[in-house]
């Protein structure tokens, strides 16, 4: 995450809990996307915005003793520690610090760029860390569409205000829609994307969304949302009697031209 641009990190306990919920919800599709990108033994990987470190440590297992994983974040306040000797952590601000001098076979960032003031510049910087022939995999939110059974229009009514509230604190809930175009502008080839939506009963599967709504409560109220609407949305997300299809996430990948 990035200094001055990360919207959810002020309360360390709540943010740690939210990051754990994100890992539970998204590690499986992230791992599948990284396997599809070809990660294997001996690869050098850069995990950007490492959070608790679940993906970095999983990558360490995949690349093995002949590979290496660099995990970076603003600082180590949430990083749970390296699970193996081939995983190292470095404090790093993607918007300001020089990219690591080593060129990587794989660079991965999940829910990082949507918090940045200039994500297109960050895509270019990340692409610059990829070796010729290597791959960049990025994951970001691509909207705030929800479907709920039993049906409710609560999220349809709340979504425009939710998006404005996010933008007011530097979070773009629909940024993922721009990923493939910006990866092309960065010179990457073989670009492809997968948009997916998680479907699960209300409860733990949606705690990362509920906690994000709670964090944005003051900004939501400032956009005209009511206390009742916000409370009802959070209660819906935590209600095991609801079946919820959540907002889309775009996983995009692109390869650096081997001739570059």
WOCOR-V928342 format. One record per residue. N is the residue number from 1. RES is the residue in one letter. PHI is phi in radians with two decimals (NA if undefined). PSI is psi as a letter, one per 40 degrees, with the letter a starting at -180 (none if undefined). BURIAL is # if it has 24 or more other C-alpha atoms within 12 Angstrom, else .. Layout:
# WOCOR-V928342
N,RES,PHI,PSI,BURIAL  N,RES,PHI,PSI,BURIAL
This chain:
# WOCOR-V928342
1,X,NA,i,#  2,X,-2.19,h,#  3,X,-0.96,h,#  4,X,1.29,e,.  5,X,-2.23,e,#  6,X,-1.69,h,#  7,X,-1.53,e,#  8,X,-2.11,e,#  9,X,-1.82,e,#  10,X,-1.30,d,.  11,X,-1.65,h,.  12,X,-1.15,d,.  13,X,-1.14,d,.  14,X,-1.15,d,.  15,X,-1.21,d,#  16,X,-1.06,d,#  17,X,-1.15,d,#  18,X,-1.17,d,#  19,X,-1.09,d,#  20,X,-1.10,d,#  21,X,-1.17,d,#  22,X,-1.08,d,#  23,X,-1.05,d,#  24,X,-1.09,d,.  25,X,-1.40,d,#  26,X,-2.13,e,#  27,X,-1.08,d,#  28,X,-1.08,d,.  29,X,-1.14,d,#  30,X,-1.12,d,#  31,X,-1.08,d,#  32,X,-1.08,d,.  33,X,-1.16,d,#  34,X,-1.23,d,#  35,X,-1.14,d,.  36,X,-1.10,d,.  37,X,-1.24,e,#  38,X,1.80,e,#  39,X,-0.99,h,#  40,X,-2.74,i,#  41,X,-0.96,h,.  42,X,1.57,e,.  43,X,-1.27,i,#  44,X,-1.78,h,#  45,X,-2.20,i,#  46,X,-2.13,h,#  47,X,-1.76,h,#  48,X,-1.73,h,#  49,X,1.18,f,#  50,X,-1.22,e,#  51,X,1.04,b,#  52,X,-1.25,d,#  53,X,1.76,e,#  54,X,-1.10,d,#  55,X,-1.28,d,#  56,X,-1.03,d,#  57,X,-1.23,d,#  58,X,-1.11,d,#  59,X,-1.03,d,#  60,X,-1.02,d,#  61,X,-1.17,d,#  62,X,-1.19,d,#  63,X,-1.39,e,#  64,X,1.23,a,#  65,X,-1.13,d,.  66,X,-1.59,e,.  67,X,-1.85,a,#  68,X,-2.64,i,#  69,X,-2.22,h,#  70,X,-1.80,h,#  71,X,-1.81,h,#  72,X,-2.23,i,#  73,X,-2.82,i,#  74,X,-0.98,d,#  75,X,-2.77,a,#  76,X,-1.74,f,#  77,X,-1.09,d,#  78,X,-1.91,e,#  79,X,-1.17,h,#  80,X,-1.42,e,.  81,X,1.98,i,#  82,X,-1.29,h,#  83,X,-1.49,e,.  84,X,-2.68,i,#  85,X,-1.16,d,.  86,X,-1.54,e,#  87,X,-1.95,h,#  88,X,-2.22,i,#  89,X,-1.96,i,#  90,X,-2.43,h,#  91,X,-1.18,h,#  92,X,-2.78,h,#  93,X,-1.85,h,#  94,X,-1.04,d,#  95,X,-1.45,e,#  96,X,-2.20,d,.  97,X,-1.43,i,.  98,X,-1.08,i,.  99,X,-1.19,i,#  100,X,-0.93,i,#  101,X,-1.22,d,.  102,X,-1.25,h,.  103,X,-1.58,h,#  104,X,-1.88,i,#  105,X,-1.24,d,#  106,X,-2.48,h,#  107,X,-2.15,h,#  108,X,-2.37,h,#  109,X,-2.46,h,#  110,X,-2.13,h,#  111,X,0.95,f,#  112,X,-1.86,d,#  113,X,-1.12,d,#  114,X,-1.14,e,#  115,X,-1.74,e,#  116,X,-1.77,i,#  117,X,-1.21,d,#  118,X,-2.29,g,.  119,X,-1.14,d,#  120,X,-1.10,d,#  121,X,-1.12,d,.  122,X,-1.17,d,#  123,X,-1.04,d,#  124,X,-1.09,d,#  125,X,-1.15,d,#  126,X,-1.13,d,#  127,X,-1.07,d,#  128,X,-1.19,e,#  129,X,-1.55,e,#  130,X,-1.58,h,#  131,X,-1.23,i,#  132,X,-0.95,h,.  133,X,1.55,e,#  134,X,-1.38,i,#  135,X,-2.25,i,#  136,X,-1.96,h,#  137,X,-2.12,h,#  138,X,-2.21,i,#  139,X,-2.28,h,#  140,X,-2.62,i,#  141,X,-1.10,i,#  142,X,-2.22,f,#  143,X,2.44,i,#  144,X,-2.23,f,#  145,X,-1.38,h,#  146,X,-2.22,i,#  147,X,-2.21,h,#  148,X,-2.22,h,#  149,X,-2.21,h,.  150,X,-1.07,i,.  151,X,-1.15,i,.  152,X,-2.62,i,.  153,X,-1.71,e,.  154,X,-0.98,d,#  155,X,-1.26,d,#  156,X,-1.08,d,.  157,X,-1.25,d,.  158,X,-1.42,d,#  159,X,-0.95,d,#  160,X,-1.06,d,.  161,X,-1.24,d,#  162,X,-1.07,d,#  163,X,-1.13,d,#  164,X,-1.13,d,#  165,X,-1.09,d,#  166,X,-1.08,d,#  167,X,-1.07,d,#  168,X,-1.18,d,.  169,X,-1.98,e,#  170,X,1.60,e,#  171,X,-2.02,h,#  172,X,-1.78,h,#  173,X,-1.27,e,#  174,X,-2.05,e,#  175,X,-1.02,d,#  176,X,-0.93,d,#  177,X,-1.10,d,#  178,X,-1.66,e,#  179,X,-1.03,d,#  180,X,-1.10,d,#  181,X,-1.11,d,#  182,X,-1.27,d,#  183,X,-1.18,d,#  184,X,-1.13,d,#  185,X,-1.12,d,.  186,X,-1.44,e,#  187,X,1.61,e,#  188,X,-1.38,i,#  189,X,-2.03,i,#  190,X,0.88,f,.  191,X,-1.35,i,#  192,X,-2.66,i,#  193,X,-2.48,i,#  194,X,-2.32,h,#  195,X,-1.76,h,#  196,X,-2.35,i,#  197,X,-2.27,h,#  198,X,-1.45,h,#  199,X,-2.15,h,.  200,X,-2.86,i,#  201,X,-1.16,i,#  202,X,-1.05,i,#  203,X,2.32,b,#  204,X,-1.03,d,#  205,X,-1.10,d,#  206,X,-2.03,e,#  207,X,-1.12,d,#  208,X,-1.12,d,#  209,X,-1.34,d,#  210,X,-1.06,d,#  211,X,-1.21,d,#  212,X,-1.13,d,#  213,X,-1.11,d,#  214,X,-1.06,d,#  215,X,-1.09,d,#  216,X,-1.62,e,#  217,X,-0.93,d,#  218,X,-1.06,d,.  219,X,-1.21,d,#  220,X,-1.10,d,#  221,X,-1.10,d,#  222,X,-1.18,d,.  223,X,-1.49,e,.  224,X,1.92,e,.  225,X,-1.16,i,#  226,X,-1.67,i,.  227,X,-0.99,d,.  228,X,-1.11,d,.  229,X,-1.07,d,#  230,X,-1.12,d,#  231,X,-1.10,d,#  232,X,-1.15,d,.  233,X,-1.13,d,#  234,X,-1.13,d,#  235,X,-1.11,d,#  236,X,-1.08,d,#  237,X,-1.09,d,#  238,X,-1.74,e,#  239,X,-1.58,h,#  240,X,-1.14,e,.  241,X,-1.42,e,.  242,X,-1.73,h,#  243,X,-1.82,h,#  244,X,-2.15,h,#  245,X,-1.78,h,#  246,X,-1.55,a,#  247,X,-1.20,i,#  248,X,-1.25,i,#  249,X,-2.17,h,#  250,X,-1.82,h,#  251,X,-1.78,h,#  252,X,-2.08,i,#  253,X,-2.35,i,#  254,X,-2.70,i,#  255,X,-1.98,i,#  256,X,-1.34,h,#  257,X,-0.95,h,.  258,X,-1.03,d,.  259,X,-1.53,e,.  260,X,-1.45,none,.
